[in-house]
Amino acid sequence: MKKILLMGNPNVGKSAIFSRLTGARVVISNYPGTTVEFMQGHIRLRGEEALVIDVPGTYTIKPTNKAEEVAVQMLGRDGDIVINVVDATNLERNLYLTLQLIESGIPMVIALNMWDDTKHCGIEINLEKLKAILDVPVIPTCGLSGEGIKELVESLSKAKPREKKISSAEKRWQEIGKIIGEIQKLHHRHHTFLDSLQDLSIKPSTGIPIAIAVLFLSFQIIRFIGEGLISYLFEPLFKNLWAPLMLKLSSILDPGTFLHQILIGKLIENQIDFGQSFGLLTTGLFVPLAMVLPYIFSFYIVLGLLEDAGYLPRLAVLVDNIMHHLGLHGYAIIPMMLGLGCNVPGALATRLLEGRREKFIAATLMAIAIPCMAQTAMIIGLVGERGGGYVAIIFSTLFLVLVLKGLLLNKLLKGRSPEILI
């Protein structure tokens, strides 16, 4: 069975291309001997089934971290054909890996992804000239809409092996500059309000107030959606439907029995009180489903909006200098944001970070000082009634613990945090 590797820089839309190629038939695995995940699925290629592997994002085939090391090992061991996914709006950065792959001699096709965004950015690319210079099939694609996917699959038959060669990094950058000069033109485009806002979000003088406003607004939205779900859906559901069922079950069971105490708990004035009965089927269901789940649901809605808006990478750039004092770089903010929803995906996301030292610091801070949404829901539910000031005191204390613990770990653990790559 032929193996097709999807390779490219991080955040170029490989996963979207992968989903378009393979559909729902996806298996997620860890590369042997590592915790680095990759996805694999199948497509029909000229009547035969082929395996498609979504390789971890890499900037170079000379690895600088574990994920890039896995990507290089896959290229050497598993690759019959490579689909090099390239961000069409950022050719200069992406072409370094492209030239390295061409030099490796493996048959390859280039998917010039985010093609629709080039028009919005005022970028004009001469496709025919790019194909001629690289001597590789180049297909413009859009992973989100599916544009160019059929042509991409058809072009795989045109991928051909080539002679291996080795160039220096300096020669590659010179070649990239020459290619960009020949095939790309930039047209003047008036910046929209959104463009200006994006630029302002990474400057400390304006980015910090924007970050505070975004976080405040995010938690207000989370609270609004969560409280709305509790008040208008879950509380009526439990009080009007579940409570009568529990009272019937209570009448069947003897209130003095052990089973009644476990399942129903105490009756408050002969009624079910989901906050005070403390039974498995009363408080045990009400707290996670009616008090915690609505806030978790609303948190991931807001997190998805921030991801789609592209704000999280900008936040990473903004806080990079601050995070260095804690032994981390700016991208550690992304696992920590995930940790606000649930510490488990937050801890898993620390694999984005480069070294063991950085992963350990991020996971430790997450476990000690970052409340998951279940804990946040309990804080808001128990303390929020007394006023927002008390909630602010709790979160300020946790923030202080995070800063002090981060400073301490940065001093105690040898090494330094790597620089963020933009």
C-alpha positions as CSV (number, residue, x, y, z in Angstrom):
1,M,0.0,0.0,0.0
2,K,1.4,3.4,-1.0
3,K,1.9,5.9,1.8
4,I,1.3,9.6,1.2
5,L,2.7,12.1,3.7
6,L,1.1,15.4,4.2
7,M,4.0,17.7,5.2
8,G,4.2,21.4,5.9
9,N,4.8,24.2,8.4
10,P,2.5,24.3,11.5
11,N,-0.8,26.1,10.9
12,V,-0.9,25.9,7.1
13,G,-4.1,23.9,6.9
14,K,-2.7,20.4,6.7
15,S,-5.5,19.0,8.9
16,A,-8.2,20.6,6.7
17,I,-6.6,19.1,3.5
18,F,-6.3,15.7,5.3
19,S,-10.0,15.8,6.3
20,R,-11.0,16.6,2.7
21,L,-8.8,13.7,1.4
22,T,-9.9,11.0,3.8
23,G,-13.3,12.0,5.1
24,A,-14.3,10.4,8.4
25,R,-12.1,7.4,8.1
26,V,-9.4,8.6,10.5
27,V,-7.2,6.8,13.0
28,I,-5.2,8.8,15.6
29,S,-2.0,7.2,16.8
30,N,1.2,7.9,18.7
31,Y,4.5,7.6,16.9
32,P,6.3,4.5,18.4
33,G,8.4,5.5,21.4
34,T,6.9,9.0,21.6
35,T,3.9,10.9,22.8
36,V,3.6,12.8,19.4
37,E,0.3,12.2,17.8
38,F,-0.4,11.9,14.1
39,M,-3.5,11.1,12.0
40,Q,-3.9,8.5,9.2
41,G,-6.7,7.7,6.8
42,H,-7.2,6.1,3.4
43,I,-8.1,7.3,-0.1
44,R,-8.5,5.5,-3.5
45,L,-5.7,6.3,-5.8
46,R,-6.0,5.0,-9.4
47,G,-8.3,2.1,-8.1
48,E,-5.9,1.2,-5.3
49,E,-6.2,2.1,-1.6
50,A,-3.4,4.4,-0.3
51,L,-2.6,5.4,3.3
52,V,-2.5,9.2,4.0
53,I,-0.5,10.3,7.0
54,D,-0.9,13.8,8.5
55,V,2.7,14.4,9.6
56,P,3.4,16.8,12.6
57,G,4.1,20.3,11.4
58,T,7.8,21.1,10.8
59,Y,9.7,24.1,9.6
60,T,12.8,22.1,8.5
61,I,13.9,18.5,8.0
62,K,16.7,19.3,10.5
63,P,14.7,18.8,13.7
64,T,14.7,21.2,16.6
65,N,12.1,19.5,18.7
66,K,10.4,16.1,19.2
67,A,7.5,16.7,16.7
68,E,10.0,17.7,14.0
69,E,12.1,14.7,14.8
70,V,9.1,12.4,14.2
71,A,8.3,14.2,11.0
72,V,11.8,13.6,9.6
73,Q,11.7,9.9,10.7
74,M,8.4,9.5,8.9
75,L,9.8,11.1,5.8
76,G,12.8,8.7,5.8
77,R,10.8,5.5,6.7
78,D,7.2,5.9,5.5
79,G,7.0,8.2,2.5
80,D,6.3,7.1,-1.0
81,I,4.8,10.5,-2.1
82,V,4.8,13.8,-0.2
83,I,2.0,16.4,-0.5
84,N,3.8,19.6,0.7
85,V,1.1,21.9,2.0
86,V,2.2,25.5,1.7
87,D,0.5,28.7,3.0
88,A,0.0,30.7,-0.2
89,T,-0.1,33.9,1.8
90,N,3.3,33.3,3.4
91,L,5.4,31.7,0.6
92,E,8.8,33.0,1.7
93,R,8.7,31.2,5.0
94,N,7.1,28.0,3.6
95,L,9.5,27.5,0.7
96,Y,12.5,26.6,2.9
97,L,10.9,23.2,3.7
98,T,9.7,22.9,0.1
99,L,13.3,23.2,-1.2
100,Q,14.5,20.7,1.4
101,L,11.9,18.2,0.3
102,I,12.8,18.7,-3.4
103,E,16.4,18.1,-2.5
104,S,15.5,14.8,-0.7
105,G,14.5,13.3,-4.0
106,I,11.1,12.0,-2.9
107,P,8.2,12.3,-5.4
108,M,6.1,15.2,-4.3
109,V,3.2,17.6,-5.1
110,I,2.7,21.1,-3.7
111,A,-0.8,22.0,-2.4
112,L,-0.8,25.8,-2.4
113,N,-3.3,26.2,0.4
114,M,-5.3,29.2,1.5
115,W,-5.5,30.2,-2.1
116,D,-8.6,32.2,-1.6
117,D,-6.9,34.4,1.0
118,T,-4.3,35.6,-1.5
119,K,-6.9,37.8,-3.1
120,H,-7.8,39.4,0.2
121,C,-4.2,40.0,1.0
122,G,-3.4,41.6,-2.4
123,I,-1.0,38.8,-3.4
124,E,-0.7,37.7,-7.0
125,I,1.2,34.4,-7.7
126,N,2.2,33.2,-11.1
127,L,1.4,29.5,-10.8
128,E,2.8,28.4,-14.2
129,K,6.2,30.1,-13.5
130,L,6.3,28.5,-10.0
131,K,5.7,25.0,-11.5
132,A,8.4,25.6,-14.1
133,I,11.0,26.8,-11.5
134,L,10.4,24.0,-9.0
135,D,9.6,21.3,-11.6
136,V,6.9,20.0,-9.3
137,P,3.1,19.9,-9.7
138,V,1.6,22.9,-7.9
139,I,-2.2,22.8,-7.1
140,P,-4.0,25.8,-5.6
141,T,-6.3,24.6,-2.8
142,C,-8.6,25.7,-0.1
143,G,-9.0,23.1,2.6
144,L,-12.1,24.8,4.1
145,S,-14.1,24.8,0.9
146,G,-12.6,21.8,-0.8
147,E,-11.4,23.8,-3.8
148,G,-8.6,22.0,-5.7
149,I,-8.8,18.7,-3.8
150,K,-9.9,16.7,-6.8
151,E,-7.1,18.2,-8.9
152,L,-4.6,17.5,-6.0
153,V,-5.5,13.8,-6.0
154,E,-5.2,13.6,-9.8
155,S,-1.8,15.3,-9.7
156,L,-0.3,12.6,-7.4
157,S,0.2,10.3,-10.5
158,K,2.5,13.1,-11.9
159,A,4.8,13.1,-8.9
160,K,8.2,11.7,-9.9
161,P,11.4,10.9,-8.0
162,R,14.4,13.1,-8.6
163,E,18.1,13.1,-7.9
164,K,19.1,13.9,-4.4
165,K,21.2,16.9,-3.8
166,I,22.4,19.0,-0.8
167,S,22.4,22.8,-0.6
168,S,23.5,25.1,2.2
169,A,20.9,27.1,4.2
170,E,22.3,30.3,2.7
171,K,21.9,29.0,-0.9
172,R,18.3,28.0,-0.1
173,W,17.4,31.5,1.2
174,Q,19.0,33.1,-1.8
175,E,17.0,30.7,-4.1
176,I,13.8,31.6,-2.1
177,G,14.4,35.3,-2.6
178,K,14.9,34.8,-6.3
179,I,11.7,32.7,-6.6
180,I,9.6,35.2,-4.7
181,G,10.9,38.0,-6.9
182,E,9.9,36.1,-10.1
183,I,6.5,34.7,-9.2
184,Q,4.9,36.9,-6.6
185,K,3.5,40.5,-6.8
186,L,2.1,42.5,-4.0
187,H,-0.7,44.9,-4.8
188,H,-1.7,47.8,-2.6
189,R,-4.6,47.0,-0.5
190,H,-6.4,49.3,2.0
191,H,-6.3,47.9,5.5
192,T,-9.7,47.1,6.9
193,F,-10.7,47.8,10.5
194,L,-10.1,44.1,11.3
195,D,-6.6,44.3,9.9
196,S,-5.8,47.3,12.0
197,L,-7.3,45.6,15.1
198,Q,-5.1,42.6,14.5
199,D,-2.0,44.7,14.2
200,L,-2.9,46.6,17.5
201,S,-3.5,43.3,19.3
202,I,0.3,42.3,19.3
203,K,1.6,45.7,20.4
204,P,2.1,45.9,24.2
205,S,0.7,49.4,24.6
206,T,-2.6,48.5,22.8
207,G,-2.5,44.7,23.0
208,I,-2.6,44.4,26.8
209,P,-5.9,46.5,27.1
210,I,-7.3,44.5,24.2
211,A,-6.3,41.2,25.9
212,I,-8.0,42.3,29.1
213,A,-11.1,43.3,27.3
214,V,-11.2,40.0,25.3
215,L,-10.8,37.9,28.4
216,F,-13.3,39.9,30.4
217,L,-15.8,39.7,27.5
218,S,-15.1,36.0,27.1
219,F,-15.9,35.2,30.7
220,Q,-19.0,37.4,30.6
221,I,-20.2,35.4,27.6
222,I,-19.4,32.2,29.3
223,R,-21.3,33.3,32.4
224,F,-24.2,34.6,30.4
225,I,-24.6,31.4,28.3
226,G,-24.0,29.1,31.3
227,E,-26.4,30.9,33.6
228,G,-29.0,31.0,30.8
229,L,-28.7,27.2,30.3
230,I,-29.0,26.6,34.0
231,S,-32.0,28.9,34.6
232,Y,-34.0,28.1,31.5
233,L,-33.1,24.5,30.7
234,F,-31.5,22.4,33.4
235,E,-33.1,23.7,36.6
236,P,-36.7,23.4,35.1
237,L,-35.8,20.0,33.8
238,F,-34.6,18.7,37.1
239,K,-37.3,20.4,39.2
240,N,-40.3,19.5,37.0
241,L,-39.3,16.1,35.6
242,W,-36.5,14.6,37.7
243,A,-37.6,15.6,41.2
244,P,-41.1,13.9,40.9
245,L,-39.4,10.7,39.8
246,M,-37.0,10.9,42.7
247,L,-39.9,11.4,45.1
248,K,-41.6,8.3,43.8
249,L,-38.4,6.4,44.2
250,S,-38.1,7.7,47.7
251,S,-41.6,6.5,48.6
252,I,-40.7,3.1,47.3
253,L,-37.5,3.0,49.3
254,D,-37.6,3.3,53.1
255,P,-36.0,6.8,53.9
256,G,-34.1,5.2,56.8
257,T,-32.3,2.6,54.7
258,F,-28.8,2.8,53.5
259,L,-29.8,2.5,49.8
260,H,-32.1,5.5,50.2
261,Q,-29.3,7.6,51.7
262,I,-26.9,6.6,48.9
263,L,-29.3,7.1,46.0
264,I,-31.7,9.9,47.2
265,G,-29.9,11.3,50.2
266,K,-31.9,13.6,52.7
267,L,-35.4,14.9,52.1
268,I,-35.6,18.6,53.0
269,E,-39.1,19.3,54.3
270,N,-40.2,16.1,52.4
271,Q,-38.9,17.5,49.1
272,I,-35.9,16.9,46.9
273,D,-33.3,19.7,47.3
274,F,-30.7,19.2,44.6
275,G,-28.3,21.4,46.5
276,Q,-28.6,19.7,49.9
277,S,-29.9,16.1,49.5
278,F,-26.5,14.7,48.6
279,G,-27.7,11.5,46.9
280,L,-26.1,10.0,43.9
281,L,-29.3,10.5,41.8
282,T,-30.1,13.9,43.2
283,T,-27.1,16.2,44.0
284,G,-24.7,13.7,42.3
285,L,-26.4,14.3,39.0
286,F,-27.5,17.9,39.5
287,V,-24.1,19.4,40.2
288,P,-22.1,18.0,37.2
289,L,-25.0,18.2,34.7
290,A,-26.9,21.3,35.7
291,M,-24.1,23.4,37.4
292,V,-20.9,22.4,35.7
293,L,-21.7,21.2,32.1
294,P,-23.3,24.5,31.0
295,Y,-20.1,26.5,31.8
296,I,-17.9,23.9,30.1
297,F,-20.2,24.0,27.0
298,S,-20.1,27.8,26.8
299,F,-16.3,27.8,27.4
300,Y,-15.6,25.7,24.4
301,I,-17.9,27.8,22.2
302,V,-15.9,30.9,23.2
303,L,-12.5,29.2,22.8
304,G,-13.6,28.0,19.3
305,L,-14.5,31.6,18.4
306,L,-11.1,32.9,19.6
307,E,-9.3,30.1,17.6
308,D,-11.3,30.8,14.4
309,A,-10.6,34.5,14.8
310,G,-6.9,33.8,15.0
311,Y,-6.6,35.6,18.3
312,L,-4.7,32.9,20.3
313,P,-1.4,33.1,18.2
314,R,-1.5,36.9,18.6
315,L,-2.0,36.5,22.3
316,A,1.0,34.2,22.4
317,V,3.2,36.8,20.7
318,L,1.9,39.5,23.1
319,V,2.6,37.5,26.3
320,D,5.9,36.0,25.1
321,N,8.2,38.3,27.1
322,I,6.1,37.8,30.3
323,M,6.0,34.1,29.9
324,H,9.8,33.9,29.6
325,H,10.1,35.0,33.2
326,L,8.1,31.9,34.1
327,G,10.4,29.6,32.0
328,L,8.0,29.4,29.1
329,H,7.5,31.0,25.7
330,G,4.3,32.6,24.4
331,Y,2.7,29.5,22.9
332,A,2.4,28.1,26.4
333,I,-0.6,30.4,26.8
334,I,-2.6,28.0,24.4
335,P,-2.3,24.9,26.6
336,M,-3.2,27.1,29.6
337,M,-6.3,28.5,27.9
338,L,-7.3,24.9,27.1
339,G,-6.6,24.1,30.8
340,L,-9.3,26.6,31.8
341,G,-11.8,24.3,30.1
342,C,-10.3,21.0,31.3
343,N,-6.8,20.2,32.6
344,V,-6.6,17.0,30.6
345,P,-6.6,18.5,27.0
346,G,-4.5,21.3,28.5
347,A,-1.9,18.9,29.7
348,L,-2.0,17.0,26.3
349,A,-1.5,20.3,24.5
350,T,1.8,20.8,26.3
351,R,3.2,18.6,23.5
352,L,3.2,21.7,21.4
353,L,6.0,23.0,23.6
354,E,9.6,22.2,22.7
355,G,11.5,20.8,25.7
356,R,10.8,18.6,28.8
357,R,11.6,21.5,31.1
358,E,9.0,23.7,29.4
359,K,6.4,21.0,29.4
360,F,7.0,20.2,33.1
361,I,6.7,23.9,34.1
362,A,3.5,24.3,32.1
363,A,1.9,21.1,33.4
364,T,2.8,22.0,37.0
365,L,1.4,25.5,36.8
366,M,-1.8,24.1,35.2
367,A,-2.2,21.6,38.0
368,I,-1.6,24.1,40.8
369,A,-3.0,27.4,39.7
370,I,-5.3,27.1,36.7
371,P,-8.9,26.1,37.6
372,C,-10.7,24.0,35.1
373,M,-14.2,25.0,34.0
374,A,-15.7,22.6,36.6
375,Q,-13.8,24.3,39.4
376,T,-14.6,27.8,37.9
377,A,-18.3,26.9,37.8
378,M,-18.2,25.9,41.5
379,I,-16.4,29.1,42.4
380,I,-18.9,31.2,40.5
381,G,-21.8,29.1,41.9
382,L,-20.7,29.2,45.5
383,V,-19.1,32.6,45.8
384,G,-20.7,34.6,43.0
385,E,-23.9,35.2,45.0
386,R,-21.8,37.3,47.4
387,G,-20.6,39.6,44.6
388,G,-18.1,39.7,41.8
389,G,-15.4,41.1,44.2
390,Y,-15.1,37.8,46.0
391,V,-14.7,35.9,42.8
392,A,-12.0,38.4,41.7
393,I,-10.1,37.8,45.0
394,I,-10.0,34.0,44.3
395,F,-8.8,34.4,40.8
396,S,-6.3,37.1,41.8
397,T,-4.9,34.7,44.4
398,L,-4.6,31.9,41.9
399,F,-2.8,34.2,39.4
400,L,-0.4,35.3,42.2
401,V,0.3,31.6,42.9
402,L,0.9,31.0,39.2
403,V,3.4,33.8,38.9
404,L,5.3,33.0,42.1
405,K,5.5,29.3,41.3
406,G,6.6,30.0,37.7
407,L,9.4,32.3,38.9
408,L,10.5,29.6,41.4
409,L,10.5,26.8,38.8
410,N,12.3,29.0,36.3
411,K,15.1,29.5,38.9
412,L,15.3,25.9,40.1
413,L,15.2,24.1,36.8
414,K,18.3,24.3,34.6
415,G,17.9,25.5,31.1
416,R,16.0,28.3,29.4
417,S,12.8,28.8,27.4
418,P,13.2,28.8,23.6
419,E,12.4,31.9,21.5
420,I,9.0,32.1,19.8
421,L,9.1,31.6,16.0
422,I,6.9,34.0,14.1
